[in-house]
């Protein structure tokens, strides 16, 4: 029993570490696109020089950053809940409802990971790219699949273990 608990804790710690890495990558990505946008806007308004396709890169990076923040958000139970309707419920019922919500989120994230994978394959086969730069669309799709899978795994762990002793810091 002790060994299984230790292995479970190691798995939880790994998920926590991976979620933190995703959040750090998302923050870095947002910082880079913010700096790029500032350079482009300042250049456009002062010298007439701009970064070609900056809006395409910003859109792609923002989409990837949103996906990268999702595991950390689920880990910290940062998703919006409407507890207005459950304030009357017992703590046990609230816990069951949280587990159901985590299960639903896990299913949605797994579905999104699956569909993004198919989108990446289709974009790779067709070699589709952005209009100005021709930036390959499959790259963005491929970047959002792992965080969606990680979010689904975290939500599944929260469903099985609950939130009291489950995944969160």
Short mmCIF file of the C-alpha atoms (twelve columns), coordinates in Angstrom:
data_MODEL
# 
_entry.id   MODEL 
# 
loop_
_atom_site.group_PDB 
_atom_site.id 
_atom_site.type_symbol 
_atom_site.label_atom_id 
_atom_site.label_alt_id 
_atom_site.label_comp_id 
_atom_site.label_asym_id 
_atom_site.label_seq_id 
_atom_site.Cartn_x 
_atom_site.Cartn_y 
_atom_site.Cartn_z 
_atom_site.pdbx_PDB_model_num 
ATOM 1   C CA . UNK A 1   0.000   0.000  0.000   1 
ATOM 2   C CA . UNK A 2   2.812   2.420  0.867   1 
ATOM 3   C CA . UNK A 3   4.598   1.820  -2.438  1 
ATOM 4   C CA . UNK A 4   1.432   2.492  -4.464  1 
ATOM 5   C CA . UNK A 5   0.893   5.732  -2.551  1 
ATOM 6   C CA . UNK A 6   4.500   6.811  -3.206  1 
ATOM 7   C CA . UNK A 7   4.192   5.996  -6.907  1 
ATOM 8   C CA . UNK A 8   0.908   7.913  -7.009  1 
ATOM 9   C CA . UNK A 9   2.557   10.904 -5.365  1 
ATOM 10  C CA . UNK A 10  5.413   10.747 -7.872  1 
ATOM 11  C CA . UNK A 11  2.901   10.767 -10.708 1 
ATOM 12  C CA . UNK A 12  1.087   13.746 -9.175  1 
ATOM 13  C CA . UNK A 13  4.392   15.596 -8.728  1 
ATOM 14  C CA . UNK A 14  5.236   14.900 -12.377 1 
ATOM 15  C CA . UNK A 15  1.877   16.289 -13.487 1 
ATOM 16  C CA . UNK A 16  2.424   19.361 -11.331 1 
ATOM 17  C CA . UNK A 17  5.889   19.886 -12.794 1 
ATOM 18  C CA . UNK A 18  4.607   19.503 -16.359 1 
ATOM 19  C CA . UNK A 19  1.747   21.936 -15.693 1 
ATOM 20  C CA . UNK A 20  4.232   24.476 -14.327 1 
ATOM 21  C CA . UNK A 21  6.431   24.054 -17.388 1 
ATOM 22  C CA . UNK A 22  3.437   24.643 -19.643 1 
ATOM 23  C CA . UNK A 23  2.504   27.796 -17.715 1 
ATOM 24  C CA . UNK A 24  6.070   29.093 -17.889 1 
ATOM 25  C CA . UNK A 25  6.169   28.414 -21.627 1 
ATOM 26  C CA . UNK A 26  2.854   30.249 -22.037 1 
ATOM 27  C CA . UNK A 27  4.100   33.240 -20.059 1 
ATOM 28  C CA . UNK A 28  7.295   33.345 -22.079 1 
ATOM 29  C CA . UNK A 29  5.343   33.118 -25.315 1 
ATOM 30  C CA . UNK A 30  3.039   35.969 -24.290 1 
ATOM 31  C CA . UNK A 31  6.024   38.090 -23.257 1 
ATOM 32  C CA . UNK A 32  7.710   37.526 -26.604 1 
ATOM 33  C CA . UNK A 33  4.605   38.414 -28.625 1 
ATOM 34  C CA . UNK A 34  4.019   41.473 -26.451 1 
ATOM 35  C CA . UNK A 35  7.553   42.689 -27.117 1 
ATOM 36  C CA . UNK A 36  7.196   41.898 -30.833 1 
ATOM 37  C CA . UNK A 37  3.937   43.840 -30.992 1 
ATOM 38  C CA . UNK A 38  5.506   46.817 -29.196 1 
ATOM 39  C CA . UNK A 39  8.463   46.851 -31.591 1 
ATOM 40  C CA . UNK A 40  6.123   46.626 -34.563 1 
ATOM 41  C CA . UNK A 41  3.784   49.388 -33.350 1 
ATOM 42  C CA . UNK A 42  6.617   51.714 -32.355 1 
ATOM 43  C CA . UNK A 43  8.352   51.098 -35.665 1 
ATOM 44  C CA . UNK A 44  5.143   51.637 -37.625 1 
ATOM 45  C CA . UNK A 45  4.454   54.946 -35.871 1 
ATOM 46  C CA . UNK A 46  7.991   56.334 -35.883 1 
ATOM 47  C CA . UNK A 47  9.925   55.083 -38.890 1 
ATOM 48  C CA . UNK A 48  7.261   53.380 -40.994 1 
ATOM 49  C CA . UNK A 49  8.990   50.024 -40.484 1 
ATOM 50  C CA . UNK A 50  6.923   47.119 -39.198 1 
ATOM 51  C CA . UNK A 51  7.220   43.408 -38.605 1 
ATOM 52  C CA . UNK A 52  5.486   41.752 -41.532 1 
ATOM 53  C CA . UNK A 53  2.851   39.279 -40.386 1 
ATOM 54  C CA . UNK A 54  2.979   40.341 -36.754 1 
ATOM 55  C CA . UNK A 55  -0.760  39.846 -36.378 1 
ATOM 56  C CA . UNK A 56  -0.466  36.289 -37.728 1 
ATOM 57  C CA . UNK A 57  2.298   35.431 -35.294 1 
ATOM 58  C CA . UNK A 58  0.383   37.056 -32.449 1 
ATOM 59  C CA . UNK A 59  -2.742  35.041 -33.205 1 
ATOM 60  C CA . UNK A 60  -0.859  31.760 -33.448 1 
ATOM 61  C CA . UNK A 61  1.141   32.405 -30.286 1 
ATOM 62  C CA . UNK A 62  -1.898  33.547 -28.315 1 
ATOM 63  C CA . UNK A 63  -3.770  30.373 -29.245 1 
ATOM 64  C CA . UNK A 64  -0.834  28.233 -28.176 1 
ATOM 65  C CA . UNK A 65  -0.447  30.224 -24.934 1 
ATOM 66  C CA . UNK A 66  -4.095  29.737 -24.021 1 
ATOM 67  C CA . UNK A 67  -3.735  25.985 -24.486 1 
ATOM 68  C CA . UNK A 68  -0.494  25.986 -22.481 1 
ATOM 69  C CA . UNK A 69  -2.161  27.739 -19.528 1 
ATOM 70  C CA . UNK A 70  -4.992  25.195 -19.314 1 
ATOM 71  C CA . UNK A 71  -3.151  22.445 -17.368 1 
ATOM 72  C CA . UNK A 72  -2.046  24.907 -14.684 1 
ATOM 73  C CA . UNK A 73  -5.530  26.387 -14.517 1 
ATOM 74  C CA . UNK A 74  -7.089  22.953 -13.974 1 
ATOM 75  C CA . UNK A 75  -4.399  21.965 -11.497 1 
ATOM 76  C CA . UNK A 76  -5.150  25.056 -9.413  1 
ATOM 77  C CA . UNK A 77  -8.919  24.651 -9.878  1 
ATOM 78  C CA . UNK A 78  -8.945  28.032 -11.600 1 
ATOM 79  C CA . UNK A 79  -11.734 27.279 -14.021 1 
ATOM 80  C CA . UNK A 80  -14.955 29.156 -13.507 1 
ATOM 81  C CA . UNK A 81  -17.563 27.357 -11.464 1 
ATOM 82  C CA . UNK A 82  -21.092 28.474 -10.863 1 
ATOM 83  C CA . UNK A 83  -21.436 27.616 -7.202  1 
ATOM 84  C CA . UNK A 84  -24.362 29.993 -6.716  1 
ATOM 85  C CA . UNK A 85  -26.707 27.063 -7.271  1 
ATOM 86  C CA . UNK A 86  -24.854 24.677 -4.965  1 
ATOM 87  C CA . UNK A 87  -24.300 26.805 -1.857  1 
ATOM 88  C CA . UNK A 88  -27.174 24.950 -0.194  1 
ATOM 89  C CA . UNK A 89  -25.638 21.550 -0.915  1 
ATOM 90  C CA . UNK A 90  -23.679 19.508 1.579   1 
ATOM 91  C CA . UNK A 91  -19.892 19.373 1.233   1 
ATOM 92  C CA . UNK A 92  -20.163 15.748 0.058   1 
ATOM 93  C CA . UNK A 93  -22.566 16.717 -2.734  1 
ATOM 94  C CA . UNK A 94  -20.389 19.669 -3.704  1 
ATOM 95  C CA . UNK A 95  -17.404 17.305 -3.881  1 
ATOM 96  C CA . UNK A 96  -19.344 14.922 -6.157  1 
ATOM 97  C CA . UNK A 97  -20.374 17.810 -8.400  1 
ATOM 98  C CA . UNK A 98  -16.751 18.991 -8.612  1 
ATOM 99  C CA . UNK A 99  -15.718 15.475 -9.625  1 
ATOM 100 C CA . UNK A 100 -18.421 15.367 -12.291 1 
ATOM 101 C CA . UNK A 101 -17.250 18.746 -13.582 1 
ATOM 102 C CA . UNK A 102 -13.647 17.530 -13.687 1 
ATOM 103 C CA . UNK A 103 -14.742 14.420 -15.596 1 
ATOM 104 C CA . UNK A 104 -16.653 16.520 -18.120 1 
ATOM 105 C CA . UNK A 105 -13.651 18.788 -18.568 1 
ATOM 106 C CA . UNK A 106 -11.397 15.751 -19.055 1 
ATOM 107 C CA . UNK A 107 -13.713 14.459 -21.773 1 
ATOM 108 C CA . UNK A 108 -13.845 17.839 -23.522 1 
ATOM 109 C CA . UNK A 109 -10.054 18.237 -23.375 1 
ATOM 110 C CA . UNK A 110 -9.552  14.721 -24.745 1 
ATOM 111 C CA . UNK A 111 -11.966 15.514 -27.570 1 
ATOM 112 C CA . UNK A 112 -10.161 18.772 -28.321 1 
ATOM 113 C CA . UNK A 113 -6.775  17.009 -28.292 1 
ATOM 114 C CA . UNK A 114 -8.079  14.387 -30.703 1 
ATOM 115 C CA . UNK A 115 -9.576  16.962 -33.074 1 
ATOM 116 C CA . UNK A 116 -6.476  19.188 -32.899 1 
ATOM 117 C CA . UNK A 117 -4.363  16.134 -33.794 1 
ATOM 118 C CA . UNK A 118 -6.530  15.511 -36.830 1 
ATOM 119 C CA . UNK A 119 -6.320  19.212 -37.707 1 
ATOM 120 C CA . UNK A 120 -2.523  19.077 -37.458 1 
ATOM 121 C CA . UNK A 121 -2.360  16.068 -39.759 1 
ATOM 122 C CA . UNK A 122 -4.682  17.692 -42.291 1 
ATOM 123 C CA . UNK A 123 -2.752  20.980 -42.192 1 
ATOM 124 C CA . UNK A 124 0.516   19.081 -42.638 1 
ATOM 125 C CA . UNK A 125 -0.823  17.068 -45.577 1 
ATOM 126 C CA . UNK A 126 -2.206  20.154 -47.298 1 
ATOM 127 C CA . UNK A 127 0.807   22.290 -46.319 1 
ATOM 128 C CA . UNK A 128 -1.563  25.122 -45.386 1 
ATOM 129 C CA . UNK A 129 -0.037  28.243 -43.935 1 
ATOM 130 C CA . UNK A 130 -0.848  31.750 -42.849 1 
ATOM 131 C CA . UNK A 131 -1.629  34.328 -45.526 1 
ATOM 132 C CA . UNK A 132 1.265   36.780 -45.115 1 
ATOM 133 C CA . UNK A 133 4.117   34.623 -43.877 1 
ATOM 134 C CA . UNK A 134 3.049   31.183 -44.945 1 
ATOM 135 C CA . UNK A 135 3.639   30.065 -41.344 1 
ATOM 136 C CA . UNK A 136 2.673   26.369 -41.235 1 
ATOM 137 C CA . UNK A 137 -0.640  25.855 -39.464 1 
ATOM 138 C CA . UNK A 138 0.248   22.324 -38.377 1 
ATOM 139 C CA . UNK A 139 2.846   23.753 -35.992 1 
ATOM 140 C CA . UNK A 140 0.204   25.577 -33.966 1 
ATOM 141 C CA . UNK A 141 -2.103  22.554 -33.935 1 
ATOM 142 C CA . UNK A 142 0.770   20.349 -32.812 1 
ATOM 143 C CA . UNK A 143 1.660   22.754 -30.000 1 
ATOM 144 C CA . UNK A 144 -1.815  22.684 -28.477 1 
ATOM 145 C CA . UNK A 145 -2.265  18.911 -28.392 1 
ATOM 146 C CA . UNK A 146 0.108   18.092 -25.467 1 
ATOM 147 C CA . UNK A 147 -1.371  20.695 -23.083 1 
ATOM 148 C CA . UNK A 148 -4.881  19.501 -23.906 1 
ATOM 149 C CA . UNK A 149 -3.843  15.925 -23.132 1 
ATOM 150 C CA . UNK A 150 -2.146  17.041 -19.906 1 
ATOM 151 C CA . UNK A 151 -5.261  18.957 -18.864 1 
ATOM 152 C CA . UNK A 152 -7.389  15.870 -19.515 1 
ATOM 153 C CA . UNK A 153 -5.058  13.690 -17.425 1 
ATOM 154 C CA . UNK A 154 -5.054  16.189 -14.545 1 
ATOM 155 C CA . UNK A 155 -8.845  16.423 -14.631 1 
ATOM 156 C CA . UNK A 156 -9.123  12.619 -14.674 1 
ATOM 157 C CA . UNK A 157 -6.858  12.366 -11.650 1 
ATOM 158 C CA . UNK A 158 -8.991  14.951 -9.873  1 
ATOM 159 C CA . UNK A 159 -12.077 12.959 -10.806 1 
ATOM 160 C CA . UNK A 160 -10.668 9.745  -9.371  1 
ATOM 161 C CA . UNK A 161 -8.916  11.129 -6.320  1 
ATOM 162 C CA . UNK A 162 -11.117 14.090 -5.560  1 
ATOM 163 C CA . UNK A 163 -9.841  17.550 -4.787  1 
ATOM 164 C CA . UNK A 164 -9.175  17.081 -1.094  1 
ATOM 165 C CA . UNK A 165 -6.107  14.892 -1.576  1 
ATOM 166 C CA . UNK A 166 -5.935  15.146 -5.333  1 
ATOM 167 C CA . UNK A 167 -3.921  17.277 -7.659  1 
ATOM 168 C CA . UNK A 168 -3.302  20.772 -6.458  1 
ATOM 169 C CA . UNK A 169 -0.687  22.577 -4.507  1 
# 
